[in-house]
């Protein structure tokens, strides 16, 4: 097996890589919008697969992936419907503390931004594949153990989301799904791409019209030596 699997989105998760991940509140995007975006994405993938030049195919694939993400994130930024619980300082603080608590043990954190209905994170996953979940227990099936080893980012986010969902629901006095099940994860492949990702993450609150300058947004972080804005 390779470090790649697909649910609604494709996931490629080698250890020793840098990741850009996004996860959102349950119900933050209408199902019809998500279905439309996925339909466009799948059509583009079929068109790209028909290109014979592999370099052109790879370039177009990466362009398509970025266009899909930007459309997806722009829809979230518009806040047209769905919950915005992360606007509440007590809820944002739960996320902020949980993200930082795992830094240096689960991953090496580079940047994050907690938006009203979604979260962006950028982190390094060292070659040893750190995690806050044991590799296996007697109650886990062999398949689950294998998936945990092969897809460490899915594993890390599942743990983070489970913990923060429980804490947030308690704070809100509610029950039910807090996070959307699946998350977006992307391997950052170059220094140039990393710079773009870091700038995108820290400027997201400003781009969404929440503040005049990203430095005014309390729930944004970037490791100081990585970015100068």
C-alpha positions in Angstrom: 0.0 0.0 0.0 1.1 3.6 -0.6 0.5 6.7 1.5 -2.5 7.7 -0.6 -6.2 7.1 -0.2 -9.5 8.7 -1.3 -12.8 9.5 0.5 -14.5 12.5 -1.0 -11.0 14.1 -1.4 -7.7 12.5 -2.3 -5.1 12.2 0.6 -1.4 11.7 0.1 0.4 11.6 3.5 4.1 10.8 3.5 6.0 11.4 6.7 8.8 13.9 6.6 6.7 16.3 4.6 5.2 19.8 5.2 1.4 19.9 5.2 -1.2 22.6 4.6 -4.5 21.5 6.1 -8.0 23.0 6.4 -11.0 21.7 8.4 -14.4 23.3 8.9 -17.5 23.2 11.0 -20.2 20.8 10.2 -22.9 22.4 8.0 -20.6 25.3 7.1 -21.2 24.7 3.3 -24.4 23.6 1.6 -24.1 20.1 0.3 -25.1 21.3 -3.2 -22.2 23.7 -3.4 -19.7 21.0 -2.3 -21.2 18.5 -4.8 -20.8 21.1 -7.6 -17.2 21.8 -6.7 -16.4 18.1 -6.6 -18.1 17.6 -9.9 -16.0 20.3 -11.6 -12.9 18.9 -10.0 -13.6 15.4 -11.3 -14.2 16.7 -14.8 -11.0 18.6 -14.8 -9.1 15.5 -13.6 -10.5 13.5 -16.5 -9.4 16.2 -18.9 -5.9 16.4 -17.3 -5.5 12.6 -17.4 -6.0 12.8 -21.2 -2.9 15.1 -21.6 0.0 13.1 -23.0 2.8 15.3 -21.8 3.5 14.3 -18.2 5.1 17.7 -17.2 2.1 19.6 -18.6 -0.2 17.1 -16.9 1.4 17.6 -13.5 1.4 21.4 -13.9 -2.3 21.5 -14.8 -3.1 19.1 -12.0 -1.5 21.4 -9.5 -3.3 24.4 -11.0 -6.6 22.5 -10.7 -5.9 21.6 -7.1 -5.2 25.2 -6.1 -8.2 26.5 -8.0 -10.4 24.0 -6.2 -9.1 25.0 -2.8 -9.4 28.7 -3.5 -13.1 28.2 -4.6 -13.7 26.1 -1.5 -12.1 28.5 0.9 -13.7 31.6 -0.7 -17.1 30.0 -0.1 -16.3 29.5 3.5 -15.1 33.1 3.9 -18.3 34.5 2.6 -20.1 33.1 5.7 -23.4 32.9 3.8 -24.9 30.2 6.0 -24.1 27.7 8.6 -22.5 28.0 12.1 -19.7 30.4 13.0 -19.0 29.1 16.5 -15.3 29.9 16.1 -16.1 33.6 16.3 -16.8 33.1 20.0 -13.5 33.8 21.9 -14.0 30.9 24.3 -14.4 28.4 21.4 -11.5 29.9 19.4 -9.4 29.7 22.6 -10.1 25.9 22.8 -8.7 25.5 19.3 -5.8 27.8 19.9 -4.7 25.9 23.0 -5.2 22.5 21.5 -3.2 23.3 18.3 -0.3 24.8 20.4 -0.4 22.0 22.9 0.5 19.4 20.2 3.3 21.6 18.8 6.7 19.8 19.2 5.2 16.5 20.1 2.6 15.7 17.4 3.9 18.0 14.7 6.2 21.0 14.2 3.8 24.0 13.8 4.6 26.6 11.2 1.4 28.6 11.0 -2.4 28.6 11.6 -5.4 30.8 11.4 -8.7 30.1 13.2 -11.5 31.6 11.1 -15.2 31.9 12.1 -16.2 28.6 10.5 -12.9 26.8 9.5 -9.2 26.4 10.5 -6.0 26.5 8.5 -2.8 24.9 9.7 0.7 24.4 8.3 3.0 22.0 10.0 6.0 19.7 9.4 5.5 16.0 10.1 9.0 14.6 11.0 10.2 11.3 9.5 9.4 9.4 12.6 5.7 10.3 12.1 4.8 11.8 15.5 1.4 11.3 16.9 -0.5 11.6 20.1 -2.2 8.3 19.5 -0.5 4.9 20.1 0.2 2.9 17.0 -2.1 0.1 18.0 -4.1 -1.4 20.9 -5.7 -4.7 21.4 -9.1 -3.2 20.5 -8.0 -1.9 17.1 -8.3 -4.0 14.0 -5.2 -4.6 11.9 -6.7 -2.4 9.1 -7.1 0.5 11.5 -3.5 0.2 12.7 -2.3 0.1 9.1 -4.3 3.2 8.2 -2.9 5.0 11.3 0.6 4.4 10.2 0.1 5.2 6.5 -2.1 8.3 6.9 -0.7 10.1 9.9 -2.3 13.5 9.1 -5.8 12.0 9.0 -4.9 10.4 12.4 -3.6 13.7 13.9 -6.6 15.7 12.7 -9.1 13.1 13.9 -7.6 13.3 17.4 -7.5 17.1 17.4 -11.1 17.4 16.1 -12.5 14.8 18.5 -10.9 16.6 21.5 -11.9 20.1 20.5 -15.4 19.1 19.5 -16.1 17.6 22.9 -14.7 20.7 24.6 -16.6 23.1 22.3 -19.9 21.3 22.6 -19.6 21.4 26.4 -18.9 25.2 26.3 -21.8 25.7 23.9 -24.2 23.5 25.8 -25.0 21.5 22.7 -24.7 18.0 21.3 -24.1 16.7 17.8 -21.5 17.0 15.1 -19.2 20.0 15.5 -16.7 19.4 12.7 -17.2 18.2 9.2 -15.9 14.6 9.0 -13.3 15.1 6.2 -10.5 17.6 6.1 -8.4 19.0 3.3 -4.7 18.2 3.4 -2.0 19.1 0.9 1.7 18.3 0.7 3.8 21.5 0.3 6.4 20.6 -2.3 8.7 23.6 -2.6 10.0 26.7 -0.7 8.1 28.9 -3.1 4.8 27.0 -2.5 5.4 27.2 1.3 5.8 31.0 1.1 2.5 31.2 -0.8 0.7 28.9 1.7 2.0 30.9 4.7 1.0 34.2 3.3 -2.4 32.8 2.4 -3.0 31.5 5.9 -2.0 34.6 7.8 -3.8 37.0 5.4 -7.1 35.0 5.3 -8.8 37.0 8.1 -7.9 40.2 6.2 -9.0 38.8 2.9 -12.3 37.7 4.4 -12.9 41.3 5.6 -12.7 40.4 9.3 -9.9 42.9 10.0 -8.0 45.6 8.2 -4.7 43.9 8.8 -3.9 40.3 9.6 -1.9 41.4 12.6 -5.1 42.5 14.3 -6.6 38.9 14.2 -5.9 37.3 17.6 -6.2 33.7 16.3 -3.4 33.8 13.7 0.2 32.6 14.1 3.2 32.2 11.9 6.6 31.2 13.1 8.5 34.5 13.1 11.5 33.5 11.1 9.4 32.1 8.2 7.5 35.1 7.1 8.0 38.8 6.9 4.9 40.9 6.0 
